[in-house]
Amino acid sequence: MQVGLVAHKFMGNKEKTIQKTLDLIEKVAKNGAQLVILQELHQNYYFCQNESVECFDLANSWEDDKVFWGKVAKKFGIVLVTSLFEKRTAGLYHNTAVVFEKDGKIVGIYRKMHIPDDPQFYEKFYFTPGDLGFEPIDTSVGRLGVLVCWDQWYPEAARLMALKGAEILIYPTAIGWFDGDEKDEKSRQLEAWVAVQRGHSVANGIPVIAVNRIGFEPQNISEFEKCKKTKNPKENGIRFWGNSFVFGSQGEQIFRANDTDELAQVVTIDMQRCENVRRWWPFLRDRRIEAYENLTKRFID
Amino acid sequence: MQVGLVAHKFMGNKEKTIQKTLDLIEKVAKNGAQLVILQELHQNYYFCQNESVECFDLANSWEDDKVFWGKVAKKFGIVLVTSLFEKRTAGLYHNTAVVFEKDGKIVGIYRKMHIPDDPQFYEKFYFTPGDLGFEPIDTSVGRLGVLVCWDQWYPEAARLMALKGAEILIYPTAIGWFDGDEKDEKSRQLEAWVAVQRGHSVANGIPVIAVNRIGFEPQNISEFEKCKKTKNPKENGIRFWGNSFVFGSQGEQIFRANDTDELAQVVTIDMQRCENVRRWWPFLRDRRIEAYENLTKRFID
């Protein structure tokens, strides 16, 4: 399968940001992408750096957004994995991946199940944890195990998708560094993020894709244009670390991006390889399910 | 904590092999090791390359072996993680890690829960899957999450140990290459093995140690001395790939061995780091336990 990975910086406002996304989707579609994956909350800046009730306005376009991205999927004839801000009703919002078929129809949604809450990643303020569980989405290019960002740290999420027949794991992501951290610490964070997801690939014998945001976004987004003009802005903010990647069914690295450049990459994934890898390493055969019930406990005191 | 990793080739018979192990334990103990970890089934050759009822004789010394290694732990004043062939009764055997305190007393055993069965790794013939579950072992150097080899591919095992308060994961291991495989395939296998365990470290915020066998052992062990004389023996066999490693609580690499040299390495592990790492990345806080019950299913059809 040909997969298109699309990621780029926030462009200053929603219109410009979406236009850039469309340009890059067109590029990967022309290069043969059948499935295209976008970064987390790709329509705008990463608003979760602050707790601000005004930001709920960003979800007001939820119904229109779904119509819009359906048209994009149809126009380019691609299966499209988007990451949108869902307004379910007043005061009830989700961080939701919406998956569109080549004909533009929605084939499934996934509401982010694990919600982080760190300084400048105040997602618990915005997003109610998903209530749809870990359900793969069937598409014309395969059964997609779509998860979102923080989910990527949880082996349980990956395993549950695999046990429901997901053929690939997909993580739209928004993760980055604080400029004030030491270089070593930044390296440990990035490599840990790669390592845990590579582990999901190995443990489940399926490919894993993460598409992460890129570029610096100040906590005070009104300072964005000013920050753009300097390489080392003094503002508080997140430097999204890019490094989008693809690992194959045996955990082998197929692609890894750098931490700065916009991404419009088509990657070939051998979807038949899972069958061979799982025959060689039949981990699913030997799970001790009768000894796993404590996995549903918070902790065992 | 100072941890001693000890691994070496099979030395031709049990006596010589144990003597080599003792020499290396002495070395790491003198260099300050408080906890020493040995490779899987370290007393002898890896007999699971064949299904042979005669090999059950190797478990006849089980009671004596426990006494012997207890004396070793006491002599050197170390907590010692051994990997022995347990004879529980006639026709009932386990692949069992026995952990000794500094005073030589047994503080706990772990019976390998996940049992592999591949060509030349015929462990299901020899070992009944463990019936003690995933229980950490309390020692004077900390609560040890001792698992064995094939367990290392299972995120469930690592998580359950962490949920019971294990402060470190430890995997005595016997894994290697077949010489006939391509170089690329060998590399994928080795890196997958490292990656999945590194993932456990990240997902659980605790250090992970694997100590793996080294060297070529022919399937027909009577050919061992002949094979020793040539660099590229034509015999069927397993080339144990070494590469013993230590990852810290954030998945950072602290130590990694090569694939050939005997190992008597003391590694310093910061056991307090877990506390910090888990405060920064509080994965345990956000587990969706109410959505995990399917982890106890074989597959969800």
HADDOCK unambig.tbl for C-alpha pairs under 7 A between the chains (distance, minus, plus):
assign (segid A and resid 114 and name CA) (segid B and resid 286 and name CA) 6.06 0.50 0.50
assign (segid A and resid 114 and name CA) (segid B and resid 287 and name CA) 6.81 0.50 0.50
assign (segid A and resid 114 and name CA) (segid B and resid 288 and name CA) 6.80 0.50 0.50
assign (segid A and resid 115 and name CA) (segid B and resid 286 and name CA) 6.93 0.50 0.50
assign (segid A and resid 133 and name CA) (segid B and resid 291 and name CA) 6.17 0.50 0.50
assign (segid A and resid 153 and name CA) (segid B and resid 203 and name CA) 5.81 0.50 0.50
assign (segid A and resid 154 and name CA) (segid B and resid 203 and name CA) 6.47 0.50 0.50
assign (segid A and resid 155 and name CA) (segid B and resid 155 and name CA) 6.28 0.50 0.50
assign (segid A and resid 156 and name CA) (segid B and resid 292 and name CA) 7.00 0.50 0.50
assign (segid A and resid 160 and name CA) (segid B and resid 294 and name CA) 6.93 0.50 0.50
assign (segid A and resid 160 and name CA) (segid B and resid 295 and name CA) 6.46 0.50 0.50
assign (segid A and resid 163 and name CA) (segid B and resid 299 and name CA) 4.93 0.50 0.50
assign (segid A and resid 163 and name CA) (segid B and resid 300 and name CA) 5.68 0.50 0.50
assign (segid A and resid 164 and name CA) (segid B and resid 299 and name CA) 6.66 0.50 0.50
assign (segid A and resid 164 and name CA) (segid B and resid 300 and name CA) 5.09 0.50 0.50
assign (segid A and resid 164 and name CA) (segid B and resid 301 and name CA) 6.75 0.50 0.50
assign (segid A and resid 188 and name CA) (segid B and resid 252 and name CA) 6.05 0.50 0.50
assign (segid A and resid 192 and name CA) (segid B and resid 202 and name CA) 6.05 0.50 0.50
assign (segid A and resid 192 and name CA) (segid B and resid 250 and name CA) 6.50 0.50 0.50
assign (segid A and resid 192 and name CA) (segid B and resid 251 and name CA) 5.61 0.50 0.50
assign (segid A and resid 195 and name CA) (segid B and resid 195 and name CA) 6.23 0.50 0.50
assign (segid A and resid 195 and name CA) (segid B and resid 198 and name CA) 6.41 0.50 0.50
assign (segid A and resid 195 and name CA) (segid B and resid 199 and name CA) 5.44 0.50 0.50
assign (segid A and resid 196 and name CA) (segid B and resid 199 and name CA) 4.05 0.50 0.50
assign (segid A and resid 196 and name CA) (segid B and resid 202 and name CA) 6.05 0.50 0.50
assign (segid A and resid 196 and name CA) (segid B and resid 203 and name CA) 6.50 0.50 0.50
assign (segid A and resid 198 and name CA) (segid B and resid 195 and name CA) 6.42 0.50 0.50
assign (segid A and resid 199 and name CA) (segid B and resid 195 and name CA) 5.43 0.50 0.50
assign (segid A and resid 199 and name CA) (segid B and resid 196 and name CA) 4.04 0.50 0.50
assign (segid A and resid 199 and name CA) (segid B and resid 199 and name CA) 4.95 0.50 0.50
assign (segid A and resid 202 and name CA) (segid B and resid 192 and name CA) 6.06 0.50 0.50
assign (segid A and resid 202 and name CA) (segid B and resid 196 and name CA) 6.05 0.50 0.50
assign (segid A and resid 203 and name CA) (segid B and resid 153 and name CA) 5.82 0.50 0.50
assign (segid A and resid 203 and name CA) (segid B and resid 154 and name CA) 6.48 0.50 0.50
assign (segid A and resid 203 and name CA) (segid B and resid 196 and name CA) 6.50 0.50 0.50
assign (segid A and resid 250 and name CA) (segid B and resid 192 and name CA) 6.49 0.50 0.50
assign (segid A and resid 251 and name CA) (segid B and resid 192 and name CA) 5.61 0.50 0.50
assign (segid A and resid 252 and name CA) (segid B and resid 188 and name CA) 6.06 0.50 0.50
assign (segid A and resid 286 and name CA) (segid B and resid 114 and name CA) 6.07 0.50 0.50
assign (segid A and resid 286 and name CA) (segid B and resid 115 and name CA) 6.93 0.50 0.50
assign (segid A and resid 287 and name CA) (segid B and resid 114 and name CA) 6.81 0.50 0.50
assign (segid A and resid 288 and name CA) (segid B and resid 114 and name CA) 6.81 0.50 0.50
assign (segid A and resid 289 and name CA) (segid B and resid 296 and name CA) 4.69 0.50 0.50
assign (segid A and resid 289 and name CA) (segid B and resid 297 and name CA) 6.28 0.50 0.50
assign (segid A and resid 289 and name CA) (segid B and resid 298 and name CA) 6.67 0.50 0.50
assign (segid A and resid 290 and name CA) (segid B and resid 296 and name CA) 6.63 0.50 0.50
assign (segid A and resid 291 and name CA) (segid B and resid 133 and name CA) 6.18 0.50 0.50
assign (segid A and resid 292 and name CA) (segid B and resid 156 and name CA) 7.00 0.50 0.50
assign (segid A and resid 292 and name CA) (segid B and resid 296 and name CA) 5.72 0.50 0.50
assign (segid A and resid 293 and name CA) (segid B and resid 296 and name CA) 6.05 0.50 0.50
assign (segid A and resid 294 and name CA) (segid B and resid 160 and name CA) 6.92 0.50 0.50
assign (segid A and resid 295 and name CA) (segid B and resid 160 and name CA) 6.46 0.50 0.50
assign (segid A and resid 296 and name CA) (segid B and resid 289 and name CA) 4.69 0.50 0.50
assign (segid A and resid 296 and name CA) (segid B and resid 290 and name CA) 6.62 0.50 0.50
assign (segid A and resid 296 and name CA) (segid B and resid 292 and name CA) 5.72 0.50 0.50
assign (segid A and resid 296 and name CA) (segid B and resid 293 and name CA) 6.06 0.50 0.50
assign (segid A and resid 297 and name CA) (segid B and resid 289 and name CA) 6.28 0.50 0.50
assign (segid A and resid 298 and name CA) (segid B and resid 289 and name CA) 6.69 0.50 0.50
assign (segid A and resid 299 and name CA) (segid B and resid 163 and name CA) 4.93 0.50 0.50
assign (segid A and resid 299 and name CA) (segid B and resid 164 and name CA) 6.66 0.50 0.50
assign (segid A and resid 300 and name CA) (segid B and resid 163 and name CA) 5.68 0.50 0.50
assign (segid A and resid 300 and name CA) (segid B and resid 164 and name CA) 5.08 0.50 0.50
assign (segid A and resid 301 and name CA) (segid B and resid 164 and name CA) 6.73 0.50 0.50
